[in-house]
Amino acid sequence: MVTREVDCVAFCRALGDETRQEILQLLQKKGELRVNDIVAAFKRSSQPTISHHLKILKHEGLVTRRRVGKEILYALDEDNVEECCGMLWSKFVPAKTLAVIPKSPRKARA
């Protein structure tokens, strides 16, 4: 796995939009979804608008995408979201506090 440096400003900018937050929450709840399923969940937004938001989320590593035939499926990249949040958190929390924060249970099972 190639690790890239997290750009905290770009990460925050990606999360700074309500629609992008809602897309991430939808993917967290439902799992992998087709673009059309994501668009259907947002009655106030068009397909091009949702695709634009997905492109930003993909660029920042917050979602993954894969093609199955003609369909494109998106999923929340939980590991990257967790890593980005952790790196952002570490910028504002003293190191001694970080040492007492328990690891997530998901990581412990891996």
N, C-alpha and C positions, 0 to 999 in steps of 0.2 A: 504494500500500500504506500502510495506517495503522499507525504504530508506536505501541505502548503501552508504558508504563513497566513494566519487569519487577519484580514483587514477589518479591524473593529468598527471603523467608520462605515465601511460598505455594508458590514453585517447589520449594524444598527439602522442604516438607511433602508436596507431590504425589509427589516422588521417594522420600520416606521410607517408603513402603509397598512391601513385597516383591512383592505381586501387581501393583501398577502398574508396577514396574520390569520384571517379566516380560512384561506386556502390551506395553510399549514395545520390549523386545527381540524379541518375536514379530513385531510390526509392522515392525521394522527388517529382520528376516530374510525375512519372507514378503511384505512390501508390503501393499497395501490388502486388508482382510479384512472379511467380513460379521460381524455381531455373533455369529451362531450359530457361525461358525468359531472365533472367539475363545473363546466359552464352551466349545466342545468341547475346546479345548486345556487347559482348567483343570478337571479332573475333581473337584477339591475345592471348587469354587465354583459357586454357582448363577447363573442368568442375571441375576436382579436385582442380585446382588453385583457381577458383572462390569460391568453397566450403570452402577452407581454409580461404580465406579472409572473407567470411560470418561468419565462426566460430569465428574469432577474433572480428568482429563487434558485434556479439551476446554476446560474453563473456564480452565485455565492455559496454553492454547495449545500443548500438547505433541502433540496429535493433531488431525487434521481429520476432518470427518464429512460424508458426502453421502448423499442418498437416491436410490435407483434402484428405482422402483416401490415395493414394500412393504419392500424391504431397506434397511438402513442400513449403509454401508461406512465403516470407519475406517482411517486411515493415519497414520503418524508424520509430524509436521510437522518435518522435519529442519532447516529454516532457523530455526524458533523454538527448537528444542532447542539448536541450536548458539549462537544469540544469547543465550539464557538462561544457558547454561553459561559463555559468554564474559563476560557481565555479572557473574555470580557470581565468576568467576575474577578479574576486574579489581578486585573489592573487597578481595582478599587478596594480590595480586601487585603489587609496585612498578611504576610506569609505565615505567621504563627497561627492565624485563624484558619487558614486553608488546611493546615496539618490536622485539625480536629474534625473537619468535614468528612463524613463517611462516604465511601465510594457508593455509586448507585448499585442497587441489587442486580440489575441487568448485567453489569460489568462483572460482578462477582461470580455469576453463573457461567460466564464464557470461558 
